[in-house]
Amino acid sequence: MLSIQEIDESIERILPKNHNYTSYIAASYVKWIESGGARVVPIIIGKSQDYYWKLFQSINGLLLPGGSAPLTGTGGYAEVGMLFYDWAKQANDAGDYFPIWGTCNGFELLSVMSVADDQSRLTDCYSEDQALPLNLRPNWRQSRIYGQAPRWVLRDLTKKRVTINFHHFCLTPTNFTKFGLNKFWNALSVNRDYYDLEYISTIEAKNYPFYGVQFHPEKNPYEWSNKEPKIPHSKAAVKVSGYMADFMVNQARFSQHRFDHGVSDYLIYNYHPIYTGTPKIGSTFEQTYAF
């Protein structure tokens, strides 16, 4: 249930020389999903459409992770994301529940895929290693993700710096309305970057179980890089992260998709993460899966 991204320059530098890897995922996303009680199936880029269709029919949800993958184009994260997004819409329209969660780059990809012309409506911004509380919009009470959240979750989300941001592109409230994203999504929270630009930090589809967060809940429990010193590891931050993992996995439990056989061949357990958080390697990820 977890989509893989193309290897970018930052990942290329930390992998062994003369490798033949083409894609990767930070292990923190795997652990985050597992912490909610689910098993992880990596969705590897560069495969046939038949491969993706089989996986879609077999898995119970999709997580689009953060990173720096292109939001449009063929052959990678964007193309695979669009396939699953279209199939998920069709499935949900037919009463076949299938949730999607997008984190950071995944949030941005969801915003692109939900407009007709498949173009980015994002604005340059700077929210790098910035821990913030959420500013909830009034419509949060009617949402699935926050509307039934325990009081302590809402308290910590809105009063404490428990959400960590790492992004250089933002979806502003102005663009959200101007380009019609408000017809598909509800914007549930906003934040401000280091230059006081207001951006949307949580979206939830009006008629589909699709969710996007601009922040990184997987980093609170699992990433400890000295290069990212502001990641909150407090009890409140870790518990909020756990609430969000539980929420997404509970959404996946509504799906009736199943593997007919051979699920063990697809699970993340077939792969071994690389310890990339050592001082010598210096990655911002403690562990990384490469494919």
Backbone bond lengths (Angstrom), bond angles and torsions (degrees), N, CA, C in turn:
res aa  C-N    CA-C-N  psi(-1)  N-CA   C-N-CA  omega(-1)  CA-C   N-CA-C  phi
1 M - - - 1.453 - - 1.515 111.86 -
2 L 1.317 117.82 19.82 1.453 120.48 -173.18 1.520 109.69 -131.16
3 S 1.332 117.22 119.57 1.459 121.98 -176.30 1.521 111.07 -81.81
4 I 1.325 116.08 142.42 1.464 123.17 -176.60 1.524 109.45 -99.27
5 Q 1.335 116.32 153.09 1.455 121.30 -178.50 1.527 112.28 -113.23
6 E 1.333 114.91 159.09 1.452 121.03 172.25 1.530 110.58 -62.98
7 I 1.309 116.43 147.75 1.461 120.95 175.57 1.524 109.19 -72.55
8 D 1.337 116.02 125.94 1.467 119.96 177.62 1.530 109.34 -103.93
9 E 1.329 116.85 -176.42 1.463 121.01 -174.85 1.527 111.91 -62.20
10 S 1.324 117.30 -38.97 1.462 119.72 -178.34 1.520 111.82 -65.77
11 I 1.339 117.19 -33.99 1.458 121.19 178.13 1.522 110.49 -79.29
12 E 1.319 117.10 -37.82 1.464 121.47 178.99 1.526 111.23 -54.47
13 R 1.319 116.91 -38.58 1.457 121.07 -176.43 1.525 113.09 -67.61
14 I 1.326 118.04 -23.89 1.461 119.52 -174.53 1.524 113.04 -99.60
15 L 1.340 117.73 -6.02 1.453 120.60 -178.79 1.525 110.96 -88.40
16 P 1.341 117.43 157.31 1.472 120.24 179.01 1.528 111.30 -59.06
17 K 1.319 116.14 149.43 1.461 120.25 178.46 1.528 110.20 -66.04
18 N 1.326 115.46 150.19 1.469 122.54 178.18 1.533 112.47 60.54
19 H 1.312 116.50 29.81 1.463 119.46 178.43 1.527 109.66 -78.32
20 N 1.327 115.36 166.70 1.468 119.94 176.75 1.528 111.71 -119.49
21 Y 1.323 115.95 24.45 1.462 120.18 178.29 1.531 110.57 -75.24
22 T 1.311 115.24 146.67 1.472 120.16 178.57 1.518 113.01 -123.06
23 S 1.338 117.38 -11.80 1.451 120.12 -176.27 1.523 109.60 -153.02
24 Y 1.349 115.75 167.90 1.466 119.50 -174.88 1.523 110.77 -155.53
25 I 1.330 114.84 168.20 1.457 122.20 168.58 1.522 107.74 -152.52
26 A 1.320 117.06 138.18 1.462 121.02 174.57 1.525 108.92 -68.09
27 A 1.338 116.32 136.46 1.462 120.86 -177.30 1.522 112.38 -64.97
28 S 1.327 117.61 -20.35 1.467 119.92 -179.59 1.523 111.82 -61.86
29 Y 1.341 117.74 -32.14 1.470 119.79 177.08 1.528 110.78 -67.56
30 V 1.320 115.71 -39.74 1.466 120.26 178.33 1.527 109.77 -62.55
31 K 1.326 116.51 -48.48 1.465 120.86 -178.77 1.526 111.04 -63.59
32 W 1.324 116.08 -36.84 1.464 119.90 -178.96 1.524 110.80 -63.40
33 I 1.323 116.66 -45.77 1.465 120.07 177.70 1.522 110.35 -65.03
34 E 1.311 117.48 -43.39 1.464 120.80 179.48 1.526 111.30 -62.29
35 S 1.336 117.35 -33.14 1.466 119.87 179.94 1.518 112.12 -65.11
36 G 1.333 117.10 -22.37 1.458 121.26 176.96 1.514 113.22 -85.45
37 G 1.341 117.27 -5.55 1.455 120.89 177.18 1.509 115.37 100.85
38 A 1.339 117.34 21.81 1.471 120.59 -179.91 1.524 110.01 -118.56
39 R 1.312 115.30 159.81 1.464 121.38 170.77 1.528 108.79 -96.32
40 V 1.316 115.69 154.74 1.465 121.38 -173.74 1.524 110.68 -109.95
41 V 1.318 114.94 131.25 1.457 123.21 171.53 1.527 106.97 -113.62
42 P 1.331 119.16 112.71 1.465 119.84 177.69 1.523 110.64 -72.17
43 I 1.313 116.57 134.94 1.465 122.32 178.04 1.519 106.82 -101.76
44 I 1.295 116.57 101.89 1.465 123.02 -169.03 1.528 110.03 -86.92
45 I 1.316 116.38 134.57 1.459 120.57 -178.77 1.525 110.06 -75.32
46 G 1.344 115.30 161.75 1.459 120.68 177.41 1.508 114.86 83.86
47 K 1.323 117.30 15.77 1.461 121.90 -179.87 1.538 110.10 -102.14
48 S 1.328 115.34 175.66 1.464 120.45 -179.99 1.528 110.91 -78.78
49 Q 1.329 115.16 160.60 1.458 119.18 178.17 1.515 110.79 -64.83
50 D 1.336 118.29 -30.99 1.463 121.00 176.98 1.528 111.02 -61.74
51 Y 1.331 116.45 -38.54 1.464 121.86 177.45 1.526 110.28 -61.43
52 Y 1.332 115.93 -45.67 1.461 119.61 -178.50 1.521 111.42 -68.79
53 W 1.314 117.85 -38.08 1.452 120.78 179.13 1.520 111.32 -64.59
54 K 1.336 116.14 -40.91 1.468 119.59 176.70 1.527 110.54 -61.27
55 L 1.343 115.84 -43.66 1.458 118.51 179.37 1.521 111.33 -64.97
56 F 1.319 117.32 -42.71 1.458 119.55 -179.96 1.523 110.92 -58.49
57 Q 1.313 117.18 -41.10 1.457 120.77 -179.48 1.531 112.66 -71.38
58 S 1.329 116.25 -13.73 1.462 120.73 -172.38 1.524 114.34 -108.09
59 I 1.330 117.87 -27.52 1.463 120.53 -176.25 1.527 110.57 -95.67
60 N 1.326 116.08 167.70 1.465 120.98 -172.72 1.519 114.36 -108.34
61 G 1.316 117.99 4.30 1.456 120.77 179.19 1.511 109.42 172.27
62 L 1.326 115.31 171.68 1.460 121.30 -176.40 1.521 109.98 -132.76
63 L 1.338 116.01 134.26 1.462 121.81 170.61 1.518 108.39 -112.52
64 L 1.323 116.40 123.20 1.457 122.82 174.66 1.524 107.24 -98.64
65 P 1.336 118.91 110.22 1.465 120.80 -170.57 1.524 113.38 -81.44
66 G 1.323 114.82 170.50 1.452 121.33 173.62 1.510 111.64 -75.56
67 G 1.325 115.75 172.63 1.458 122.18 -177.82 1.513 109.71 148.09
68 S 1.314 115.09 -150.51 1.467 119.43 -179.23 1.520 111.75 -135.74
69 A 1.318 116.91 28.29 1.455 121.20 -179.13 1.522 110.83 -68.47
70 P 1.351 117.90 148.70 1.469 120.79 176.05 1.523 111.03 -58.94
71 L 1.319 115.76 146.57 1.458 121.53 -177.94 1.523 112.63 -93.71
72 T 1.309 116.85 -6.85 1.465 122.19 174.96 1.523 107.77 -138.38
73 G 1.326 116.36 169.76 1.456 119.99 178.43 1.512 112.00 109.66
74 T 1.323 115.28 173.92 1.464 121.30 -173.69 1.521 111.43 -108.78
75 G 1.339 114.17 158.53 1.444 121.12 168.92 1.506 117.30 87.56
76 G 1.328 119.37 -4.58 1.447 119.10 -175.07 1.518 113.46 -141.54
77 Y 1.329 114.58 -145.62 1.465 124.11 -175.24 1.520 112.00 -51.88
78 A 1.335 117.21 -47.12 1.462 120.55 -176.71 1.530 111.60 -66.33
79 E 1.320 116.56 -44.36 1.463 119.73 -177.91 1.526 111.21 -67.20
80 V 1.325 116.86 -44.60 1.464 120.13 179.05 1.524 110.39 -65.39
81 G 1.334 116.26 -40.63 1.449 119.68 177.21 1.514 112.24 -59.03
82 M 1.328 116.61 -41.66 1.465 120.68 179.89 1.529 111.69 -65.49
83 L 1.327 117.17 -39.88 1.459 119.90 177.08 1.525 110.73 -56.89
84 F 1.339 116.07 -51.57 1.461 120.35 -177.49 1.523 111.16 -67.96
85 Y 1.321 117.20 -35.96 1.459 121.07 178.30 1.535 110.48 -62.06
86 D 1.326 116.91 -47.50 1.471 120.51 179.87 1.522 111.18 -64.14
87 W 1.335 116.38 -44.23 1.467 119.49 179.15 1.522 110.83 -64.33
88 A 1.334 117.05 -38.24 1.459 120.39 -179.79 1.523 111.17 -65.31
89 K 1.334 117.26 -40.00 1.462 119.88 177.31 1.529 110.05 -62.48
90 Q 1.329 115.99 -46.91 1.462 119.69 -179.24 1.529 110.86 -61.83
91 A 1.320 115.81 -42.27 1.464 120.12 -179.35 1.528 110.95 -63.61
92 N 1.311 116.43 -48.87 1.465 119.38 -179.36 1.525 111.83 -62.99
93 D 1.339 116.71 -37.25 1.466 119.92 176.82 1.524 111.42 -61.31
94 A 1.337 115.67 -28.89 1.463 120.43 -179.49 1.528 112.44 -93.02
95 G 1.336 117.22 8.25 1.460 120.64 178.76 1.518 114.42 87.07
96 D 1.330 116.74 11.83 1.462 122.65 -179.32 1.531 107.99 -102.46
97 Y 1.332 116.48 98.33 1.463 122.20 -171.01 1.531 111.10 -65.36
98 F 1.342 115.60 128.62 1.458 120.41 178.39 1.532 108.31 -151.13
99 P 1.352 118.12 110.27 1.469 120.74 -176.88 1.531 112.49 -89.62
100 I 1.323 115.36 154.90 1.464 123.13 173.50 1.524 108.21 -131.16
101 W 1.317 115.66 136.50 1.463 122.44 175.37 1.529 107.99 -123.49
102 G 1.323 117.61 130.99 1.460 122.02 176.15 1.514 110.81 -119.26
103 T 1.321 117.09 129.18 1.463 123.20 177.10 1.519 109.60 -111.13
104 C 1.312 118.02 124.84 1.471 125.00 174.81 1.534 111.35 54.11
105 N 1.324 118.59 -101.51 1.463 121.17 176.35 1.529 110.27 -56.30
106 G 1.340 116.46 -34.86 1.454 120.70 176.28 1.521 112.49 -68.14
107 F 1.321 117.52 -39.43 1.466 122.59 172.26 1.524 109.61 -56.45
108 E 1.326 115.78 -47.55 1.465 120.91 -178.52 1.527 111.05 -64.06
109 L 1.339 116.80 -40.51 1.461 119.96 178.58 1.526 110.62 -64.35
110 L 1.318 117.53 -41.00 1.470 119.95 177.04 1.520 111.15 -59.12
111 S 1.322 116.66 -39.84 1.467 119.28 -179.62 1.523 111.59 -65.74
112 V 1.329 116.87 -33.43 1.463 121.02 178.57 1.524 110.62 -73.14
113 M 1.322 116.97 -44.59 1.461 121.11 -174.86 1.527 112.52 -68.63
114 S 1.323 117.76 -20.14 1.457 120.25 -174.83 1.522 113.50 -91.22
115 V 1.334 117.58 2.33 1.465 120.09 174.05 1.524 109.04 -110.18
116 A 1.310 115.93 150.09 1.459 121.06 -168.66 1.519 113.33 -64.63
117 D 1.331 118.52 -34.29 1.461 119.68 -173.19 1.522 113.33 -93.27
118 D 1.361 117.83 6.12 1.467 121.52 172.67 1.528 111.58 56.41
119 Q 1.329 116.60 44.82 1.458 121.15 178.57 1.519 110.73 -122.62
120 S 1.323 115.42 151.43 1.456 119.93 178.17 1.526 110.24 -74.01
121 R 1.314 115.74 137.23 1.459 122.37 174.75 1.528 109.91 -114.62
122 L 1.317 115.99 26.29 1.453 121.61 -175.70 1.524 111.22 -88.33
123 T 1.319 115.42 157.30 1.453 123.70 -179.43 1.527 109.23 -118.80
124 D 1.323 117.51 142.85 1.464 120.85 174.62 1.528 109.72 -59.60
125 C 1.323 115.60 136.89 1.453 120.21 177.84 1.532 107.90 -154.75
126 Y 1.314 116.72 -176.43 1.467 119.42 179.34 1.519 109.46 -144.83
127 S 1.337 114.70 104.73 1.461 121.38 177.08 1.521 107.80 -136.64
128 E 1.303 115.16 64.13 1.471 122.80 -174.84 1.521 109.61 -98.64
129 D 1.347 116.24 122.21 1.461 121.60 -179.41 1.532 110.41 54.80
130 Q 1.326 115.02 48.35 1.462 121.68 -177.08 1.528 108.97 -117.27
131 A 1.324 116.74 113.12 1.464 122.48 178.96 1.523 109.22 -92.89
132 L 1.326 116.20 129.67 1.462 120.78 -172.99 1.527 111.69 -142.47
133 P 1.334 117.03 152.01 1.468 119.59 163.33 1.524 108.74 -80.31
134 L 1.307 117.25 160.06 1.461 120.48 177.13 1.526 110.46 -86.94
135 N 1.317 115.16 143.01 1.460 121.53 169.58 1.519 107.45 -101.25
136 L 1.324 115.91 98.71 1.462 120.37 -175.83 1.518 110.92 -73.71
137 R 1.321 114.81 137.24 1.463 120.56 173.47 1.531 108.99 -81.73
138 P 1.344 117.55 159.48 1.470 120.04 -175.28 1.533 114.37 -56.16
139 N 1.339 117.56 -29.19 1.465 119.43 -175.63 1.528 113.59 -77.20
140 W 1.334 118.02 2.38 1.460 119.79 -179.76 1.529 111.50 -60.69
141 R 1.324 117.11 -28.98 1.472 120.08 -175.88 1.523 112.15 -64.78
142 Q 1.328 117.28 -26.86 1.465 120.94 179.66 1.527 112.43 -92.29
143 S 1.314 117.73 1.55 1.466 120.47 -175.68 1.520 111.41 -84.10
144 R 1.321 114.90 160.61 1.455 120.50 175.78 1.522 111.08 -78.58
145 I 1.335 116.82 -41.85 1.456 120.11 -172.92 1.526 113.05 -72.18
146 Y 1.339 117.88 -36.53 1.462 120.80 -177.91 1.527 113.50 -111.49
147 G 1.320 117.42 -24.00 1.459 120.89 -172.15 1.512 114.41 -61.67
148 Q 1.345 116.93 -30.70 1.460 120.49 179.71 1.525 111.80 -114.83
149 A 1.318 116.77 17.11 1.467 120.45 179.43 1.528 110.00 -69.83
150 P 1.332 117.42 146.88 1.474 119.62 175.58 1.524 111.39 -58.84
151 R 1.311 115.47 155.24 1.463 120.02 -177.49 1.528 111.78 -59.58
152 W 1.335 116.40 -37.96 1.466 118.39 -177.88 1.527 111.22 -66.08
153 V 1.328 117.50 -31.97 1.462 120.33 176.44 1.528 109.93 -65.01
154 L 1.316 116.49 -48.47 1.461 120.67 -179.92 1.528 110.93 -63.84
155 R 1.324 116.83 -39.76 1.467 120.34 177.69 1.518 111.10 -60.77
156 D 1.335 116.40 -50.22 1.464 119.54 -176.55 1.525 111.78 -69.23
157 L 1.335 116.90 -36.82 1.460 120.24 179.00 1.524 111.99 -64.01
158 T 1.304 117.21 -35.55 1.464 120.49 -173.14 1.522 113.90 -99.32
159 K 1.330 117.38 -16.18 1.465 120.29 -176.63 1.524 113.64 -110.46
160 K 1.325 117.53 -18.58 1.463 120.51 -174.09 1.525 110.27 -124.04
161 R 1.320 115.59 156.37 1.467 121.17 -179.88 1.537 109.09 -83.87
162 V 1.321 115.89 76.90 1.459 121.04 -174.67 1.526 113.38 -107.41
163 T 1.346 118.29 -9.25 1.466 119.78 178.03 1.524 108.91 -105.10
164 I 1.331 116.11 128.65 1.467 121.32 -176.96 1.524 109.53 -107.08
165 N 1.328 115.30 132.44 1.464 121.95 -175.27 1.521 111.28 -114.02
166 F 1.324 115.48 139.96 1.464 123.40 175.10 1.524 108.03 -143.16
167 H 1.314 117.31 80.54 1.463 118.30 -179.04 1.522 110.28 -152.68
168 H 1.334 114.00 153.33 1.462 122.74 -179.58 1.532 111.60 -117.57
169 F 1.315 115.89 5.89 1.456 121.66 176.33 1.521 108.55 -131.08
170 C 1.305 116.14 143.60 1.458 121.49 -176.56 1.527 110.64 -134.67
171 L 1.314 114.85 149.42 1.457 121.67 170.99 1.525 106.88 -101.14
172 T 1.326 116.40 107.59 1.457 120.30 -177.56 1.525 111.19 -80.63
173 P 1.328 118.06 153.64 1.471 119.83 174.92 1.521 112.99 -56.81
174 T 1.330 116.93 -34.17 1.465 120.06 178.92 1.521 111.25 -63.11
175 N 1.333 116.87 -49.64 1.471 120.03 179.96 1.518 111.65 -68.04
176 F 1.326 116.13 -33.85 1.459 121.13 178.54 1.532 110.33 -55.63
177 T 1.314 115.96 -42.18 1.465 120.89 179.77 1.521 111.82 -83.82
178 K 1.324 116.66 -43.18 1.463 121.73 -175.41 1.519 112.22 -57.82
179 F 1.323 116.86 -40.69 1.463 120.44 -174.97 1.530 112.85 -101.07
180 G 1.308 117.39 13.45 1.453 121.40 169.79 1.507 116.58 79.96
181 L 1.329 118.46 12.88 1.460 119.21 177.45 1.520 111.57 -66.11
182 N 1.328 116.27 -24.24 1.462 120.58 179.06 1.526 112.72 -67.51
183 K 1.325 117.73 -12.70 1.456 120.40 176.59 1.537 111.78 -76.58
184 F 1.326 114.86 -26.53 1.474 120.07 -178.23 1.527 111.82 -103.13
185 W 1.335 116.46 -35.79 1.463 122.41 -173.03 1.517 111.66 -113.32
186 N 1.316 115.44 153.95 1.457 122.95 161.72 1.527 107.60 -102.93
187 A 1.313 117.02 130.06 1.462 122.06 175.15 1.525 107.56 -89.96
188 L 1.334 116.95 115.60 1.464 121.23 -170.60 1.517 113.75 -98.92
189 S 1.343 117.02 -22.98 1.466 118.76 -179.99 1.513 109.48 -150.07
190 V 1.331 114.56 156.95 1.466 121.88 175.60 1.521 109.42 -133.09
191 N 1.323 114.63 159.24 1.461 122.25 174.26 1.521 108.80 -143.25
192 R 1.320 116.89 177.86 1.462 121.91 177.10 1.518 109.44 -127.96
193 D 1.341 115.98 138.27 1.458 120.17 179.71 1.525 109.84 -79.97
194 Y 1.345 116.60 -174.55 1.459 121.10 -177.16 1.533 112.80 -63.19
195 Y 1.335 117.58 -20.50 1.456 121.77 179.31 1.528 112.22 -102.78
196 D 1.338 115.65 15.42 1.462 123.12 175.39 1.525 113.44 71.19
197 L 1.335 117.49 20.91 1.461 120.63 173.85 1.524 108.78 -80.02
198 E 1.316 116.06 125.87 1.460 119.99 179.02 1.526 109.98 -79.92
199 Y 1.329 116.45 134.47 1.466 120.98 178.29 1.523 109.57 -139.46
200 I 1.316 114.71 157.84 1.458 121.32 178.90 1.529 108.83 -82.25
201 S 1.333 115.66 133.34 1.469 119.67 -175.27 1.525 114.01 -115.51
202 T 1.330 118.62 -13.59 1.470 121.26 173.01 1.520 108.58 -140.83
203 I 1.329 115.99 133.01 1.463 121.23 172.41 1.531 109.00 -128.17
204 E 1.314 114.67 150.11 1.464 121.61 177.16 1.524 107.18 -140.80
205 A 1.320 117.28 128.60 1.465 120.27 -179.69 1.524 110.75 -64.01
206 K 1.316 115.72 143.36 1.463 120.68 -178.79 1.525 112.04 -66.51
207 N 1.330 116.79 -39.90 1.459 120.50 -171.08 1.527 114.24 -124.08
208 Y 1.318 116.70 10.02 1.465 121.18 -179.12 1.530 109.53 -136.93
209 P 1.321 118.22 155.32 1.468 120.56 176.88 1.534 111.20 -82.90
210 F 1.323 115.29 59.41 1.464 122.62 -179.77 1.525 108.46 -114.12
211 Y 1.339 116.31 135.03 1.455 122.00 -173.63 1.521 109.72 -138.19
212 G 1.319 116.35 142.97 1.452 120.30 176.92 1.515 110.50 -138.41
213 V 1.345 116.09 135.95 1.464 121.41 174.69 1.525 108.13 -127.02
214 Q 1.328 116.62 135.10 1.454 120.28 -179.75 1.523 111.22 -79.41
215 F 1.321 117.37 -17.13 1.466 122.41 179.89 1.531 110.54 -93.35
216 H 1.331 116.67 -179.00 1.468 122.88 -171.40 1.529 111.98 -121.29
217 P 1.323 119.80 86.99 1.470 119.27 179.18 1.524 113.68 -67.27
218 E 1.331 118.00 -22.59 1.474 119.89 -179.04 1.524 113.05 -72.04
219 K 1.342 117.55 -19.96 1.464 119.99 -176.36 1.531 113.15 -77.32
220 N 1.328 116.96 -29.86 1.464 118.97 -175.36 1.533 113.12 -55.56
221 P 1.335 119.28 -47.84 1.465 118.55 -179.32 1.527 114.47 -86.20
222 Y 1.357 118.06 -20.78 1.462 118.43 -161.70 1.523 116.61 -124.17
223 E 1.309 119.92 -7.79 1.466 120.35 -179.44 1.526 110.49 -118.96
224 W 1.357 116.00 130.82 1.456 121.49 -171.40 1.529 112.02 -132.77
225 S 1.311 118.68 23.65 1.460 121.29 -175.61 1.529 111.83 -62.70
226 N 1.337 115.32 138.40 1.463 120.01 173.98 1.522 111.95 -66.39
227 K 1.342 116.19 -17.19 1.460 120.19 177.92 1.530 111.81 -77.13
228 E 1.312 116.07 -13.04 1.469 120.89 -179.29 1.528 108.21 -127.95
229 P 1.330 117.41 67.30 1.463 121.11 -169.76 1.518 115.40 -71.10
230 K 1.338 118.47 -13.79 1.464 119.92 -174.94 1.522 113.53 -94.61
231 I 1.338 117.77 3.83 1.465 119.14 176.13 1.526 108.51 -60.71
232 P 1.326 118.83 122.00 1.468 120.42 -179.22 1.530 111.12 -77.07
233 H 1.340 115.21 127.58 1.467 121.14 177.55 1.528 110.93 -116.06
234 S 1.306 116.02 19.10 1.460 120.63 -179.82 1.525 110.69 -65.80
235 K 1.321 115.10 164.51 1.464 120.15 176.61 1.519 110.55 -56.10
236 A 1.348 116.27 -42.87 1.465 120.09 -179.20 1.519 111.20 -63.63
237 A 1.342 117.42 -44.13 1.460 121.01 -177.76 1.521 111.64 -64.49
238 V 1.324 116.32 -42.04 1.464 120.63 -179.05 1.532 110.48 -68.47
239 K 1.331 116.94 -39.39 1.465 119.51 179.55 1.528 111.65 -68.80
240 V 1.326 118.16 -36.45 1.462 120.76 175.93 1.526 110.15 -64.30
241 S 1.323 116.23 -42.44 1.468 120.28 175.44 1.526 110.54 -57.58
242 G 1.337 115.75 -44.29 1.458 119.83 179.26 1.517 112.47 -63.26
243 Y 1.329 117.11 -37.62 1.467 119.91 177.10 1.523 110.15 -60.28
244 M 1.334 116.96 -42.71 1.463 119.66 -176.94 1.527 111.47 -69.79
245 A 1.327 116.94 -37.45 1.469 119.54 175.18 1.528 110.38 -63.14
246 D 1.326 116.23 -44.08 1.469 120.28 177.71 1.524 110.99 -60.65
247 F 1.333 116.09 -41.49 1.462 119.83 -179.49 1.518 110.99 -60.99
248 M 1.343 116.80 -49.02 1.463 119.47 -178.07 1.524 111.76 -64.42
249 V 1.312 117.32 -43.55 1.465 119.51 -179.63 1.525 110.50 -66.41
250 N 1.332 117.62 -37.11 1.470 119.50 175.82 1.524 111.51 -63.23
251 Q 1.340 116.77 -35.68 1.460 119.66 173.78 1.532 110.51 -61.32
252 A 1.333 116.11 -42.30 1.464 120.48 -179.42 1.524 111.69 -65.15
253 R 1.316 117.31 -27.57 1.471 120.26 -179.55 1.527 112.15 -66.28
254 F 1.327 117.74 -19.88 1.463 120.24 176.70 1.527 111.79 -75.01
255 S 1.324 117.52 -17.76 1.462 120.99 -179.62 1.526 110.67 -75.30
256 Q 1.312 115.96 141.69 1.464 121.73 179.59 1.533 112.11 -102.34
257 H 1.336 117.72 7.70 1.461 119.81 179.30 1.530 110.32 -65.31
258 R 1.314 116.00 144.56 1.454 121.03 179.91 1.523 110.35 -147.90
259 F 1.326 116.48 149.79 1.458 121.14 168.76 1.525 108.29 -75.93
260 D 1.325 116.86 130.17 1.467 119.78 175.56 1.523 110.41 -66.35
261 H 1.319 115.85 -40.68 1.464 122.01 177.26 1.529 107.56 -167.54
262 G 1.309 116.22 164.85 1.456 120.53 173.45 1.507 115.51 77.50
263 V 1.346 118.00 20.66 1.459 119.02 -179.04 1.522 111.78 -59.77
264 S 1.332 117.61 -32.58 1.466 120.47 -177.40 1.524 111.95 -61.88
265 D 1.338 116.92 -26.85 1.467 119.76 -179.54 1.524 112.16 -71.18
266 Y 1.326 118.16 -17.98 1.458 121.78 -174.20 1.527 113.74 -104.90
267 L 1.321 118.00 -12.45 1.452 120.64 -172.75 1.526 112.61 -71.68
268 I 1.312 115.91 155.84 1.458 122.35 -179.80 1.522 111.60 -63.13
269 Y 1.329 117.72 -18.97 1.460 121.00 179.88 1.523 112.82 -62.60
270 N 1.313 117.73 -16.26 1.464 121.17 177.19 1.526 112.37 -75.69
271 Y 1.313 117.62 -7.08 1.461 122.23 -176.64 1.522 109.68 -121.38
272 H 1.312 116.05 157.48 1.453 120.93 -177.33 1.527 109.65 -121.31
273 P 1.332 117.21 125.98 1.465 119.05 179.43 1.527 111.39 -70.89
274 I 1.320 114.88 150.13 1.458 122.29 175.66 1.522 108.23 -95.86
275 Y 1.325 116.42 133.76 1.466 120.09 177.69 1.517 107.76 -76.39
276 T 1.317 116.08 100.55 1.465 121.64 -175.10 1.526 112.90 -105.62
277 G 1.328 117.09 2.18 1.451 120.20 -176.99 1.515 114.52 -92.20
278 T 1.323 117.94 7.38 1.463 120.62 179.89 1.530 109.78 -69.44
279 P 1.340 117.95 153.23 1.476 120.22 177.15 1.528 112.73 -56.62
280 K 1.326 117.24 -33.04 1.464 120.69 -178.92 1.519 111.34 -66.10
281 I 1.322 116.83 -41.71 1.460 120.87 -179.01 1.525 110.52 -82.67
282 G 1.317 116.48 -46.11 1.460 120.56 172.72 1.501 116.27 73.71
283 S 1.322 117.55 29.57 1.465 119.67 177.18 1.519 110.72 -76.37
284 T 1.329 116.14 159.78 1.461 119.95 172.20 1.520 110.81 -81.83
285 F 1.346 117.44 -6.95 1.463 121.87 176.59 1.519 109.52 -103.85
286 E 1.330 117.54 133.68 1.454 120.46 175.80 1.522 111.38 -64.95
287 Q 1.328 115.64 -42.96 1.461 121.15 177.99 1.513 109.41 -137.46
288 T 1.344 115.85 148.34 1.448 121.55 -178.03 1.516 109.68 -137.93
289 Y 1.319 116.35 133.64 1.461 121.83 170.12 1.532 108.20 -91.93
290 A 1.321 116.82 131.99 1.451 121.57 175.70 1.520 109.25 -119.62
291 F 1.332 117.03 143.00 1.461 121.55 -174.06 1.530 109.89 -128.94
